[in-house]
Amino acid sequence: MEPGARPRLLLAVWTLAALARRGSGEAGDGGWQRRGPGAPAALAEEQRCAVERRADLSYSEFVQHYAFSRPVILQGLTDNSRFRALCSRERLLASFGDSVVRLSTANTYSYRKGELPHPAAQLASILQAASAGPHQPLPAVDLPFQEYVEHLLHPQDPTSLGNNTLYFFGDNNFSEWASLFQHYSPPPFSLLGTTTAYSFGIAGAGSGVPFHWHGPGFSEVIYGRKRWFLYPPEKTPEFHPNKTTLTWLQDTYPTLAPSVRPLECTVQAGEVLYFPDRWWHATLNLDTSVFISTFLG
């Protein structure tokens, strides 16, 4: 195969798959999106994506231009169609409905995680706290995946604080979910001296994590769309660590001068965003989204 032919072939496959997903209705979103009366209003993408998209990136270009300096969105470098099929709502519930998952709070510094004696008691406690109002702290919780999907996977309440918002990402039992993760192909790039760790998640429209930073990594959207806001390490964003990204977007973002606004872009299903070490970032799921991150540590 001539040089450069494989990236072009993968891009062609990725493009055809993306077109098929757009036109395939229910199958295209894996059964995760609500339709008809009562469905949440669509959240908007940014007016202009400020993160470069690359479909033909070599490893040497990645290291030279992006790995240590700026984010980039990768297209067509891997084929995760098999993994995507396994992540449909129906198939995940069939395979992992009884598996206990740990939910995290959607704030910057306090990912409260913990256990209560029985899943039914945990769910009752969450629903009781939620009905008490947006400022009643939710209990940390482990509960069956099916309970999360059927009772807690809903659009973000714009009045709720970060520590009142629970959703599923990270803290996966890798032995229990190994049959799923073995079908995932991570981006083909790595950094010298690092190892990889996965973080898998599913979250409702309007959910997300406010600004925070950590080591470098990749984040791929499997279903849905995820809007990203990014600042380099030397630019600390203006935000409240316990206000959700949705609240920040509605209240703070419009007041920012263009010169101090973040880099932003919406990552579509099948795309992968790379974020360098210590870059500030906040995320906002525009739809019910299924996603997986590969952290380099």
Secondary structure, DSSP 8 states (H G I E B T S, - for coil): --TTHHHHHHHHHHHHHHHHHHTSGGGGGTT-S--STT--------SS--S-EESS--HHHHHHHTTTT--EEE-SSS--HHHHHHTSHHHHHHHHTTSEEEEEESSSS-------S-HHHHHHHHHHHHHT-TTS----EEEEHHHIIIII-----TT-BGGG-EEEES---TTTSHHHHTT----S---TT--EEEEEEEE-TT----SB--S-EEEEEEESEEEEEEE-TTS-----TTB-HHHHHHHTGGGS-GGG--EEEEEETT-EEEE-TT-EEEEEESSSEEEEEEEE-
